[in-house]
Amino acid sequence: MEYNYTELMKTRLRRIEGQIRGVLRLMEEEKSCKEVVPQLSAVRNASDKAIAQIVAENLQQCILAEQAAGKDTGKTVQEAVELLVKSR
C-alpha cells in the first residue's frame, strides 16, 4: 500500500526542524536551562502531534482500503495503537 504524507504533515515537520535549530542556537549562545528546556518541551509536544496526525491519517487510508477489499480492520487498528504507545 502507498502512504500519503500530506503537505500539512511535511510543514509540521519543517516547523519542528526550525524549533530544533532554535534550541541549538540557544545552546550555542549558552542560555540557561530555564530557556532551553521549555523549547525542547515544545519540540516534544509538536513531535507527538505529528506522530498522531501521521498515524491517524494513514490508519484511515488503511482501514478504507481493507474495508473495500472485505478484510477485517481489527489488526490494523491494533498496530496503530501499538505505534502510538511505542512513540511515547
PDB file of N, CA, C and O in Angstrom:
ATOM      1  N   MET A   1       0.838  -1.185   0.000  1.00  0.00           N
ATOM      2  CA  MET A   1       0.000   0.000   0.000  1.00  0.00           C
ATOM      3  C   MET A   1       0.884   1.251   0.000  1.00  0.00           C
ATOM      4  O   MET A   1       1.933   1.289   0.643  1.00  0.00           O
ATOM      5  N   GLU A   2       0.452   2.228  -0.707  1.00  0.00           N
ATOM      6  CA  GLU A   2       1.171   3.501  -0.788  1.00  0.00           C
ATOM      7  C   GLU A   2       0.668   4.431   0.310  1.00  0.00           C
ATOM      8  O   GLU A   2      -0.534   4.520   0.559  1.00  0.00           O
ATOM      9  N   TYR A   3       1.594   5.117   0.959  1.00  0.00           N
ATOM     10  CA  TYR A   3       1.230   6.024   2.036  1.00  0.00           C
ATOM     11  C   TYR A   3       1.266   7.457   1.537  1.00  0.00           C
ATOM     12  O   TYR A   3       2.124   7.843   0.743  1.00  0.00           O
ATOM     13  N   ASN A   4       0.319   8.223   2.021  1.00  0.00           N
ATOM     14  CA  ASN A   4       0.177   9.609   1.597  1.00  0.00           C
ATOM     15  C   ASN A   4       0.603  10.528   2.732  1.00  0.00           C
ATOM     16  O   ASN A   4      -0.096  10.644   3.738  1.00  0.00           O
ATOM     17  N   TYR A   5       1.744  11.177   2.570  1.00  0.00           N
ATOM     18  CA  TYR A   5       2.206  12.160   3.538  1.00  0.00           C
ATOM     19  C   TYR A   5       1.876  13.533   2.977  1.00  0.00           C
ATOM     20  O   TYR A   5       2.464  13.970   1.987  1.00  0.00           O
ATOM     21  N   THR A   6       0.937  14.203   3.613  1.00  0.00           N
ATOM     22  CA  THR A   6       0.419  15.460   3.091  1.00  0.00           C
ATOM     23  C   THR A   6       1.402  16.607   3.299  1.00  0.00           C
ATOM     24  O   THR A   6       2.349  16.505   4.079  1.00  0.00           O
ATOM     25  N   GLU A   7       1.158  17.681   2.593  1.00  0.00           N
ATOM     26  CA  GLU A   7       1.973  18.884   2.760  1.00  0.00           C
ATOM     27  C   GLU A   7       1.836  19.422   4.178  1.00  0.00           C
ATOM     28  O   GLU A   7       2.791  19.969   4.729  1.00  0.00           O
ATOM     29  N   LEU A   8       0.656  19.272   4.770  1.00  0.00           N
ATOM     30  CA  LEU A   8       0.461  19.706   6.154  1.00  0.00           C
ATOM     31  C   LEU A   8       1.399  18.947   7.094  1.00  0.00           C
ATOM     32  O   LEU A   8       1.986  19.540   7.999  1.00  0.00           O
ATOM     33  N   MET A   9       1.540  17.650   6.882  1.00  0.00           N
ATOM     34  CA  MET A   9       2.455  16.854   7.705  1.00  0.00           C
ATOM     35  C   MET A   9       3.897  17.327   7.522  1.00  0.00           C
ATOM     36  O   MET A   9       4.634  17.490   8.495  1.00  0.00           O
ATOM     37  N   LYS A  10       4.283  17.541   6.288  1.00  0.00           N
ATOM     38  CA  LYS A  10       5.651  17.981   5.996  1.00  0.00           C
ATOM     39  C   LYS A  10       5.909  19.376   6.563  1.00  0.00           C
ATOM     40  O   LYS A  10       6.994  19.653   7.074  1.00  0.00           O
ATOM     41  N   THR A  11       4.916  20.246   6.472  1.00  0.00           N
ATOM     42  CA  THR A  11       5.047  21.594   7.028  1.00  0.00           C
ATOM     43  C   THR A  11       5.221  21.527   8.541  1.00  0.00           C
ATOM     44  O   THR A  11       6.020  22.268   9.113  1.00  0.00           O
ATOM     45  N   ARG A  12       4.475  20.643   9.179  1.00  0.00           N
ATOM     46  CA  ARG A  12       4.589  20.465  10.627  1.00  0.00           C
ATOM     47  C   ARG A  12       6.008  20.022  10.995  1.00  0.00           C
ATOM     48  O   ARG A  12       6.575  20.509  11.973  1.00  0.00           O
ATOM     49  N   LEU A  13       6.576  19.112  10.226  1.00  0.00           N
ATOM     50  CA  LEU A  13       7.933  18.634  10.498  1.00  0.00           C
ATOM     51  C   LEU A  13       8.976  19.717  10.221  1.00  0.00           C
ATOM     52  O   LEU A  13       9.978  19.807  10.929  1.00  0.00           O
ATOM     53  N   ARG A  14       8.748  20.523   9.215  1.00  0.00           N
ATOM     54  CA  ARG A  14       9.674  21.638   8.957  1.00  0.00           C
ATOM     55  C   ARG A  14       9.655  22.640  10.106  1.00  0.00           C
ATOM     56  O   ARG A  14      10.685  23.217  10.456  1.00  0.00           O
ATOM     57  N   ARG A  15       8.483  22.838  10.682  1.00  0.00           N
ATOM     58  CA  ARG A  15       8.364  23.730  11.832  1.00  0.00           C
ATOM     59  C   ARG A  15       9.148  23.165  13.019  1.00  0.00           C
ATOM     60  O   ARG A  15       9.829  23.907  13.726  1.00  0.00           O
ATOM     61  N   ILE A  16       9.048  21.855  13.231  1.00  0.00           N
ATOM     62  CA  ILE A  16       9.815  21.197  14.297  1.00  0.00           C
ATOM     63  C   ILE A  16      11.306  21.342  14.033  1.00  0.00           C
ATOM     64  O   ILE A  16      12.084  21.587  14.955  1.00  0.00           O
ATOM     65  N   GLU A  17      11.698  21.192  12.784  1.00  0.00           N
ATOM     66  CA  GLU A  17      13.106  21.359  12.408  1.00  0.00           C
ATOM     67  C   GLU A  17      13.586  22.766  12.795  1.00  0.00           C
ATOM     68  O   GLU A  17      14.689  22.931  13.316  1.00  0.00           O
ATOM     69  N   GLY A  18      12.762  23.755  12.541  1.00  0.00           N
ATOM     70  CA  GLY A  18      13.097  25.131  12.909  1.00  0.00           C
ATOM     71  C   GLY A  18      13.199  25.301  14.415  1.00  0.00           C
ATOM     72  O   GLY A  18      14.076  26.010  14.908  1.00  0.00           O
ATOM     73  N   GLN A  19      12.300  24.647  15.148  1.00  0.00           N
ATOM     74  CA  GLN A  19      12.358  24.716  16.605  1.00  0.00           C
ATOM     75  C   GLN A  19      13.669  24.111  17.124  1.00  0.00           C
ATOM     76  O   GLN A  19      14.283  24.649  18.046  1.00  0.00           O
ATOM     77  N   ILE A  20      14.083  23.016  16.540  1.00  0.00           N
ATOM     78  CA  ILE A  20      15.326  22.365  16.966  1.00  0.00           C
ATOM     79  C   ILE A  20      16.520  23.267  16.673  1.00  0.00           C
ATOM     80  O   ILE A  20      17.431  23.389  17.492  1.00  0.00           O
ATOM     81  N   ARG A  21      16.508  23.900  15.498  1.00  0.00           N
ATOM     82  CA  ARG A  21      17.586  24.864  15.202  1.00  0.00           C
ATOM     83  C   ARG A  21      17.604  25.982  16.231  1.00  0.00           C
ATOM     84  O   ARG A  21      18.674  26.449  16.623  1.00  0.00           O
ATOM     85  N   GLY A  22      16.430  26.415  16.671  1.00  0.00           N
ATOM     86  CA  GLY A  22      16.342  27.449  17.688  1.00  0.00           C
ATOM     87  C   GLY A  22      16.920  26.995  19.022  1.00  0.00           C
ATOM     88  O   GLY A  22      17.588  27.765  19.712  1.00  0.00           O
ATOM     89  N   VAL A  23      16.660  25.744  19.379  1.00  0.00           N
ATOM     90  CA  VAL A  23      17.220  25.200  20.616  1.00  0.00           C
ATOM     91  C   VAL A  23      18.742  25.141  20.524  1.00  0.00           C
ATOM     92  O   VAL A  23      19.440  25.503  21.472  1.00  0.00           O
ATOM     93  N   LEU A  24      19.252  24.688  19.391  1.00  0.00           N
ATOM     94  CA  LEU A  24      20.705  24.641  19.205  1.00  0.00           C
ATOM     95  C   LEU A  24      21.313  26.036  19.308  1.00  0.00           C
ATOM     96  O   LEU A  24      22.392  26.210  19.875  1.00  0.00           O
ATOM     97  N   ARG A  25      20.622  27.018  18.762  1.00  0.00           N
ATOM     98  CA  ARG A  25      21.111  28.398  18.832  1.00  0.00           C
ATOM     99  C   ARG A  25      21.166  28.858  20.292  1.00  0.00           C
ATOM    100  O   ARG A  25      22.137  29.489  20.710  1.00  0.00           O
ATOM    101  N   LEU A  26      20.131  28.542  21.060  1.00  0.00           N
ATOM    102  CA  LEU A  26      20.139  28.891  22.482  1.00  0.00           C
ATOM    103  C   LEU A  26      21.320  28.249  23.200  1.00  0.00           C
ATOM    104  O   LEU A  26      21.962  28.875  24.044  1.00  0.00           O
ATOM    105  N   MET A  27      21.597  26.994  22.856  1.00  0.00           N
ATOM    106  CA  MET A  27      22.725  26.302  23.480  1.00  0.00           C
ATOM    107  C   MET A  27      24.050  26.935  23.076  1.00  0.00           C
ATOM    108  O   MET A  27      24.944  27.107  23.905  1.00  0.00           O
ATOM    109  N   GLU A  28      24.168  27.278  21.803  1.00  0.00           N
ATOM    110  CA  GLU A  28      25.405  27.915  21.335  1.00  0.00           C
ATOM    111  C   GLU A  28      25.607  29.284  21.981  1.00  0.00           C
ATOM    112  O   GLU A  28      26.738  29.726  22.182  1.00  0.00           O
ATOM    113  N   GLU A  29      24.503  29.944  22.301  1.00  0.00           N
ATOM    114  CA  GLU A  29      24.571  31.234  22.990  1.00  0.00           C
ATOM    115  C   GLU A  29      24.708  31.061  24.500  1.00  0.00           C
ATOM    116  O   GLU A  29      24.707  32.032  25.257  1.00  0.00           O
ATOM    117  N   GLU A  30      24.827  29.795  24.921  1.00  0.00           N
ATOM    118  CA  GLU A  30      24.992  29.444  26.342  1.00  0.00           C
ATOM    119  C   GLU A  30      23.876  29.993  27.221  1.00  0.00           C
ATOM    120  O   GLU A  30      24.122  30.492  28.318  1.00  0.00           O
ATOM    121  N   LYS A  31      22.657  29.893  26.726  1.00  0.00           N
ATOM    122  CA  LYS A  31      21.494  30.304  27.508  1.00  0.00           C
ATOM    123  C   LYS A  31      21.260  29.294  28.630  1.00  0.00           C
ATOM    124  O   LYS A  31      21.748  28.165  28.571  1.00  0.00           O
ATOM    125  N   SER A  32      20.521  29.704  29.637  1.00  0.00           N
ATOM    126  CA  SER A  32      20.275  28.830  30.789  1.00  0.00           C
ATOM    127  C   SER A  32      19.312  27.704  30.420  1.00  0.00           C
ATOM    128  O   SER A  32      18.583  27.774  29.430  1.00  0.00           O
ATOM    129  N   CYS A  33      19.337  26.672  31.247  1.00  0.00           N
ATOM    130  CA  CYS A  33      18.422  25.552  31.007  1.00  0.00           C
ATOM    131  C   CYS A  33      16.970  25.998  31.152  1.00  0.00           C
ATOM    132  O   CYS A  33      16.073  25.361  30.600  1.00  0.00           O
ATOM    133  N   LYS A  34      16.727  27.083  31.885  1.00  0.00           N
ATOM    134  CA  LYS A  34      15.373  27.619  32.026  1.00  0.00           C
ATOM    135  C   LYS A  34      14.836  28.120  30.689  1.00  0.00           C
ATOM    136  O   LYS A  34      13.623  28.211  30.500  1.00  0.00           O
ATOM    137  N   GLU A  35      15.728  28.443  29.773  1.00  0.00           N
ATOM    138  CA  GLU A  35      15.311  28.867  28.440  1.00  0.00           C
ATOM    139  C   GLU A  35      15.301  27.698  27.460  1.00  0.00           C
ATOM    140  O   GLU A  35      14.458  27.639  26.565  1.00  0.00           O
ATOM    141  N   VAL A  36      16.246  26.763  27.633  1.00  0.00           N
ATOM    142  CA  VAL A  36      16.388  25.641  26.695  1.00  0.00           C
ATOM    143  C   VAL A  36      15.304  24.593  26.894  1.00  0.00           C
ATOM    144  O   VAL A  36      14.687  24.140  25.930  1.00  0.00           O
ATOM    145  N   VAL A  37      15.071  24.208  28.150  1.00  0.00           N
ATOM    146  CA  VAL A  37      14.150  23.095  28.431  1.00  0.00           C
ATOM    147  C   VAL A  37      12.727  23.364  27.940  1.00  0.00           C
ATOM    148  O   VAL A  37      12.132  22.471  27.336  1.00  0.00           O
ATOM    149  N   PRO A  38      12.154  24.543  28.167  1.00  0.00           N
ATOM    150  CA  PRO A  38      10.799  24.774  27.639  1.00  0.00           C
ATOM    151  C   PRO A  38      10.729  24.656  26.110  1.00  0.00           C
ATOM    152  O   PRO A  38       9.725  24.201  25.562  1.00  0.00           O
ATOM    153  N   GLN A  39      11.793  25.065  25.438  1.00  0.00           N
ATOM    154  CA  GLN A  39      11.816  24.953  23.978  1.00  0.00           C
ATOM    155  C   GLN A  39      11.884  23.482  23.553  1.00  0.00           C
ATOM    156  O   GLN A  39      11.244  23.074  22.584  1.00  0.00           O
ATOM    157  N   LEU A  40      12.663  22.702  24.288  1.00  0.00           N
ATOM    158  CA  LEU A  40      12.729  21.263  23.996  1.00  0.00           C
ATOM    159  C   LEU A  40      11.384  20.594  24.272  1.00  0.00           C
ATOM    160  O   LEU A  40      10.977  19.686  23.547  1.00  0.00           O
ATOM    161  N   SER A  41      10.709  21.036  25.299  1.00  0.00           N
ATOM    162  CA  SER A  41       9.378  20.517  25.610  1.00  0.00           C
ATOM    163  C   SER A  41       8.407  20.833  24.474  1.00  0.00           C
ATOM    164  O   SER A  41       7.570  20.003  24.119  1.00  0.00           O
ATOM    165  N   ALA A  42       8.520  22.021  23.913  1.00  0.00           N
ATOM    166  CA  ALA A  42       7.674  22.400  22.771  1.00  0.00           C
ATOM    167  C   ALA A  42       7.963  21.509  21.567  1.00  0.00           C
ATOM    168  O   ALA A  42       7.049  21.132  20.834  1.00  0.00           O
ATOM    169  N   VAL A  43       9.242  21.173  21.365  1.00  0.00           N
ATOM    170  CA  VAL A  43       9.621  20.267  20.273  1.00  0.00           C
ATOM    171  C   VAL A  43       8.981  18.901  20.496  1.00  0.00           C
ATOM    172  O   VAL A  43       8.432  18.306  19.569  1.00  0.00           O
ATOM    173  N   ARG A  44       9.055  18.406  21.734  1.00  0.00           N
ATOM    174  CA  ARG A  44       8.473  17.097  22.035  1.00  0.00           C
ATOM    175  C   ARG A  44       6.967  17.109  21.789  1.00  0.00           C
ATOM    176  O   ARG A  44       6.431  16.180  21.185  1.00  0.00           O
ATOM    177  N   ASN A  45       6.280  18.154  22.252  1.00  0.00           N
ATOM    178  CA  ASN A  45       4.832  18.236  22.044  1.00  0.00           C
ATOM    179  C   ASN A  45       4.483  18.296  20.556  1.00  0.00           C
ATOM    180  O   ASN A  45       3.544  17.642  20.103  1.00  0.00           O
ATOM    181  N   ALA A  46       5.240  19.078  19.811  1.00  0.00           N
ATOM    182  CA  ALA A  46       4.992  19.177  18.362  1.00  0.00           C
ATOM    183  C   ALA A  46       5.243  17.836  17.682  1.00  0.00           C
ATOM    184  O   ALA A  46       4.509  17.449  16.772  1.00  0.00           O
ATOM    185  N   SER A  47       6.271  17.134  18.120  1.00  0.00           N
ATOM    186  CA  SER A  47       6.588  15.820  17.563  1.00  0.00           C
ATOM    187  C   SER A  47       5.469  14.819  17.867  1.00  0.00           C
ATOM    188  O   SER A  47       5.077  14.037  17.001  1.00  0.00           O
ATOM    189  N   ASP A  48       4.965  14.848  19.090  1.00  0.00           N
ATOM    190  CA  ASP A  48       3.852  13.957  19.463  1.00  0.00           C
ATOM    191  C   ASP A  48       2.632  14.209  18.583  1.00  0.00           C
ATOM    192  O   ASP A  48       1.969  13.268  18.146  1.00  0.00           O
ATOM    193  N   LYS A  49       2.341  15.469  18.328  1.00  0.00           N
ATOM    194  CA  LYS A  49       1.196  15.805  17.473  1.00  0.00           C
ATOM    195  C   LYS A  49       1.424  15.336  16.038  1.00  0.00           C
ATOM    196  O   LYS A  49       0.492  14.872  15.381  1.00  0.00           O
ATOM    197  N   ALA A  50       2.645  15.453  15.554  1.00  0.00           N
ATOM    198  CA  ALA A  50       2.962  15.000  14.202  1.00  0.00           C
ATOM    199  C   ALA A  50       2.793  13.490  14.105  1.00  0.00           C
ATOM    200  O   ALA A  50       2.235  12.988  13.129  1.00  0.00           O
ATOM    201  N   ILE A  51       3.266  12.769  15.104  1.00  0.00           N
ATOM    202  CA  ILE A  51       3.119  11.310  15.117  1.00  0.00           C
ATOM    203  C   ILE A  51       1.642  10.936  15.084  1.00  0.00           C
ATOM    204  O   ILE A  51       1.228  10.089  14.293  1.00  0.00           O
ATOM    205  N   ALA A  52       0.854  11.568  15.941  1.00  0.00           N
ATOM    206  CA  ALA A  52      -0.576  11.266  15.994  1.00  0.00           C
ATOM    207  C   ALA A  52      -1.260  11.549  14.660  1.00  0.00           C
ATOM    208  O   ALA A  52      -2.100  10.769  14.209  1.00  0.00           O
ATOM    209  N   GLN A  53      -0.902  12.660  14.034  1.00  0.00           N
ATOM    210  CA  GLN A  53      -1.510  13.012  12.752  1.00  0.00           C
ATOM    211  C   GLN A  53      -1.143  11.986  11.676  1.00  0.00           C
ATOM    212  O   GLN A  53      -2.004  11.554  10.909  1.00  0.00           O
ATOM    213  N   ILE A  54       0.124  11.600  11.623  1.00  0.00           N
ATOM    214  CA  ILE A  54       0.570  10.639  10.615  1.00  0.00           C
ATOM    215  C   ILE A  54      -0.103   9.290  10.822  1.00  0.00           C
ATOM    216  O   ILE A  54      -0.582   8.684   9.864  1.00  0.00           O
ATOM    217  N   VAL A  55      -0.143   8.819  12.053  1.00  0.00           N
ATOM    218  CA  VAL A  55      -0.776   7.522  12.334  1.00  0.00           C
ATOM    219  C   VAL A  55      -2.265   7.587  12.011  1.00  0.00           C
ATOM    220  O   VAL A  55      -2.793   6.679  11.368  1.00  0.00           O
ATOM    221  N   ALA A  56      -2.942   8.630  12.440  1.00  0.00           N
ATOM    222  CA  ALA A  56      -4.388   8.737  12.225  1.00  0.00           C
ATOM    223  C   ALA A  56      -4.745   8.775  10.747  1.00  0.00           C
ATOM    224  O   ALA A  56      -5.653   8.071  10.307  1.00  0.00           O
ATOM    225  N   GLU A  57      -4.036   9.591   9.983  1.00  0.00           N
ATOM    226  CA  GLU A  57      -4.378   9.709   8.560  1.00  0.00           C
ATOM    227  C   GLU A  57      -4.048   8.440   7.790  1.00  0.00           C
ATOM    228  O   GLU A  57      -4.806   8.032   6.910  1.00  0.00           O
ATOM    229  N   ASN A  58      -2.925   7.814   8.114  1.00  0.00           N
ATOM    230  CA  ASN A  58      -2.588   6.575   7.428  1.00  0.00           C
ATOM    231  C   ASN A  58      -3.477   5.426   7.880  1.00  0.00           C
ATOM    232  O   ASN A  58      -3.790   4.538   7.087  1.00  0.00           O
ATOM    233  N   LEU A  59      -3.888   5.431   9.150  1.00  0.00           N
ATOM    234  CA  LEU A  59      -4.825   4.422   9.631  1.00  0.00           C
ATOM    235  C   LEU A  59      -6.134   4.519   8.857  1.00  0.00           C
ATOM    236  O   LEU A  59      -6.701   3.508   8.442  1.00  0.00           O
ATOM    237  N   GLN A  60      -6.599   5.727   8.670  1.00  0.00           N
ATOM    238  CA  GLN A  60      -7.836   5.919   7.918  1.00  0.00           C
ATOM    239  C   GLN A  60      -7.705   5.349   6.499  1.00  0.00           C
ATOM    240  O   GLN A  60      -8.604   4.658   6.021  1.00  0.00           O
ATOM    241  N   GLN A  61      -6.592   5.638   5.834  1.00  0.00           N
ATOM    242  CA  GLN A  61      -6.365   5.125   4.477  1.00  0.00           C
ATOM    243  C   GLN A  61      -6.347   3.600   4.470  1.00  0.00           C
ATOM    244  O   GLN A  61      -6.951   2.970   3.602  1.00  0.00           O
ATOM    245  N   CYS A  62      -5.651   3.011   5.441  1.00  0.00           N
ATOM    246  CA  CYS A  62      -5.546   1.552   5.505  1.00  0.00           C
ATOM    247  C   CYS A  62      -6.895   0.904   5.768  1.00  0.00           C
ATOM    248  O   CYS A  62      -7.237  -0.106   5.152  1.00  0.00           O
ATOM    249  N   ILE A  63      -7.654   1.481   6.678  1.00  0.00           N
ATOM    250  CA  ILE A  63      -8.969   0.911   7.001  1.00  0.00           C
ATOM    251  C   ILE A  63      -9.896   0.978   5.797  1.00  0.00           C
ATOM    252  O   ILE A  63     -10.596   0.010   5.501  1.00  0.00           O
ATOM    253  N   LEU A  64      -9.911   2.099   5.107  1.00  0.00           N
ATOM    254  CA  LEU A  64     -10.766   2.214   3.923  1.00  0.00           C
ATOM    255  C   LEU A  64     -10.379   1.184   2.865  1.00  0.00           C
ATOM    256  O   LEU A  64     -11.246   0.575   2.238  1.00  0.00           O
ATOM    257  N   ALA A  65      -9.080   0.993   2.670  1.00  0.00           N
ATOM    258  CA  ALA A  65      -8.617   0.011   1.689  1.00  0.00           C
ATOM    259  C   ALA A  65      -8.996  -1.405   2.110  1.00  0.00           C
ATOM    260  O   ALA A  65      -9.420  -2.209   1.280  1.00  0.00           O
ATOM    261  N   GLU A  66      -8.844  -1.709   3.388  1.00  0.00           N
ATOM    262  CA  GLU A  66      -9.186  -3.045   3.880  1.00  0.00           C
ATOM    263  C   GLU A  66     -10.688  -3.299   3.809  1.00  0.00           C
ATOM    264  O   GLU A  66     -11.120  -4.398   3.460  1.00  0.00           O
ATOM    265  N   GLN A  67     -11.480  -2.285   4.138  1.00  0.00           N
ATOM    266  CA  GLN A  67     -12.928  -2.438   4.043  1.00  0.00           C
ATOM    267  C   GLN A  67     -13.352  -2.673   2.596  1.00  0.00           C
ATOM    268  O   GLN A  67     -14.226  -3.498   2.329  1.00  0.00           O
ATOM    269  N   ALA A  68     -12.740  -1.957   1.674  1.00  0.00           N
ATOM    270  CA  ALA A  68     -13.063  -2.122   0.251  1.00  0.00           C
ATOM    271  C   ALA A  68     -12.706  -3.529  -0.229  1.00  0.00           C
ATOM    272  O   ALA A  68     -13.359  -4.074  -1.119  1.00  0.00           O
ATOM    273  N   ALA A  69     -11.658  -4.115   0.371  1.00  0.00           N
ATOM    274  CA  ALA A  69     -11.241  -5.473  -0.001  1.00  0.00           C
ATOM    275  C   ALA A  69     -11.970  -6.542   0.815  1.00  0.00           C
ATOM    276  O   ALA A  69     -11.732  -7.735   0.632  1.00  0.00           O
ATOM    277  N   GLY A  70     -12.860  -6.110   1.719  1.00  0.00           N
ATOM    278  CA  GLY A  70     -13.613  -7.049   2.542  1.00  0.00           C
ATOM    279  C   GLY A  70     -12.800  -7.690   3.652  1.00  0.00           C
ATOM    280  O   GLY A  70     -13.141  -8.774   4.125  1.00  0.00           O
ATOM    281  N   LYS A  71     -11.730  -7.032   4.072  1.00  0.00           N
ATOM    282  CA  LYS A  71     -10.866  -7.578   5.121  1.00  0.00           C
ATOM    283  C   LYS A  71     -11.258  -7.038   6.486  1.00  0.00           C
ATOM    284  O   LYS A  71     -11.925  -6.009   6.603  1.00  0.00           O
ATOM    285  N   ASP A  72     -10.823  -7.766   7.525  1.00  0.00           N
ATOM    286  CA  ASP A  72     -11.033  -7.332   8.909  1.00  0.00           C
ATOM    287  C   ASP A  72     -10.043  -6.217   9.228  1.00  0.00           C
ATOM    288  O   ASP A  72      -8.861  -6.326   8.901  1.00  0.00           O
ATOM    289  N   THR A  73     -10.507  -5.162   9.854  1.00  0.00           N
ATOM    290  CA  THR A  73      -9.656  -3.999  10.149  1.00  0.00           C
ATOM    291  C   THR A  73      -9.095  -4.013  11.566  1.00  0.00           C
ATOM    292  O   THR A  73      -8.316  -3.130  11.925  1.00  0.00           O
ATOM    293  N   GLY A  74      -9.472  -4.986  12.370  1.00  0.00           N
ATOM    294  CA  GLY A  74      -9.043  -5.022  13.768  1.00  0.00           C
ATOM    295  C   GLY A  74      -7.540  -5.047  13.947  1.00  0.00           C
ATOM    296  O   GLY A  74      -7.009  -4.353  14.813  1.00  0.00           O
ATOM    297  N   LYS A  75      -6.847  -5.835  13.142  1.00  0.00           N
ATOM    298  CA  LYS A  75      -5.394  -5.933  13.262  1.00  0.00           C
ATOM    299  C   LYS A  75      -4.734  -4.592  12.934  1.00  0.00           C
ATOM    300  O   LYS A  75      -3.779  -4.191  13.599  1.00  0.00           O
ATOM    301  N   THR A  76      -5.229  -3.916  11.937  1.00  0.00           N
ATOM    302  CA  THR A  76      -4.671  -2.622  11.541  1.00  0.00           C
ATOM    303  C   THR A  76      -4.839  -1.596  12.659  1.00  0.00           C
ATOM    304  O   THR A  76      -3.920  -0.828  12.942  1.00  0.00           O
ATOM    305  N   VAL A  77      -5.996  -1.583  13.285  1.00  0.00           N
ATOM    306  CA  VAL A  77      -6.239  -0.655  14.387  1.00  0.00           C
ATOM    307  C   VAL A  77      -5.297  -0.978  15.543  1.00  0.00           C
ATOM    308  O   VAL A  77      -4.721  -0.072  16.145  1.00  0.00           O
ATOM    309  N   GLN A  78      -5.136  -2.264  15.859  1.00  0.00           N
ATOM    310  CA  GLN A  78      -4.239  -2.662  16.944  1.00  0.00           C
ATOM    311  C   GLN A  78      -2.800  -2.228  16.649  1.00  0.00           C
ATOM    312  O   GLN A  78      -2.109  -1.747  17.547  1.00  0.00           O
ATOM    313  N   GLU A  79      -2.345  -2.390  15.416  1.00  0.00           N
ATOM    314  CA  GLU A  79      -0.997  -1.971  15.033  1.00  0.00           C
ATOM    315  C   GLU A  79      -0.825  -0.451  15.201  1.00  0.00           C
ATOM    316  O   GLU A  79       0.230   0.011  15.636  1.00  0.00           O
ATOM    317  N   ALA A  80      -1.854   0.310  14.859  1.00  0.00           N
ATOM    318  CA  ALA A  80      -1.792   1.766  15.007  1.00  0.00           C
ATOM    319  C   ALA A  80      -1.686   2.151  16.486  1.00  0.00           C
ATOM    320  O   ALA A  80      -0.919   3.044  16.845  1.00  0.00           O
ATOM    321  N   VAL A  81      -2.449   1.481  17.332  1.00  0.00           N
ATOM    322  CA  VAL A  81      -2.388   1.751  18.766  1.00  0.00           C
ATOM    323  C   VAL A  81      -0.989   1.436  19.290  1.00  0.00           C
ATOM    324  O   VAL A  81      -0.433   2.203  20.075  1.00  0.00           O
ATOM    325  N   GLU A  82      -0.423   0.315  18.860  1.00  0.00           N
ATOM    326  CA  GLU A  82       0.926  -0.065  19.293  1.00  0.00           C
ATOM    327  C   GLU A  82       1.964   0.968  18.842  1.00  0.00           C
ATOM    328  O   GLU A  82       2.889   1.279  19.592  1.00  0.00           O
ATOM    329  N   LEU A  83       1.821   1.494  17.636  1.00  0.00           N
ATOM    330  CA  LEU A  83       2.729   2.543  17.160  1.00  0.00           C
ATOM    331  C   LEU A  83       2.666   3.772  18.061  1.00  0.00           C
ATOM    332  O   LEU A  83       3.692   4.352  18.414  1.00  0.00           O
ATOM    333  N   LEU A  84       1.459   4.155  18.425  1.00  0.00           N
ATOM    334  CA  LEU A  84       1.304   5.324  19.292  1.00  0.00           C
ATOM    335  C   LEU A  84       1.904   5.074  20.673  1.00  0.00           C
ATOM    336  O   LEU A  84       2.546   5.959  21.239  1.00  0.00           O
ATOM    337  N   VAL A  85       1.699   3.882  21.214  1.00  0.00           N
ATOM    338  CA  VAL A  85       2.251   3.558  22.522  1.00  0.00           C
ATOM    339  C   VAL A  85       3.779   3.535  22.480  1.00  0.00           C
ATOM    340  O   VAL A  85       4.433   4.048  23.388  1.00  0.00           O
ATOM    341  N   LYS A  86       4.337   2.953  21.450  1.00  0.00           N
ATOM    342  CA  LYS A  86       5.809   2.896  21.313  1.00  0.00           C
ATOM    343  C   LYS A  86       6.412   4.275  21.133  1.00  0.00           C
ATOM    344  O   LYS A  86       7.560   4.504  21.513  1.00  0.00           O
ATOM    345  N   SER A  87       5.656   5.194  20.561  1.00  0.00           N
ATOM    346  CA  SER A  87       6.216   6.528  20.308  1.00  0.00           C
ATOM    347  C   SER A  87       6.383   7.332  21.592  1.00  0.00           C
ATOM    348  O   SER A  87       7.060   8.360  21.580  1.00  0.00           O
ATOM    349  N   ARG A  88       5.805   6.908  22.664  1.00  0.00           N
ATOM    350  CA  ARG A  88       5.956   7.603  23.947  1.00  0.00           C
ATOM    351  C   ARG A  88       6.979   6.870  24.722  1.00  0.00           C
ATOM    352  O   ARG A  88       7.293   7.255  25.848  1.00  0.00           O
TER     353      ARG A  88
END
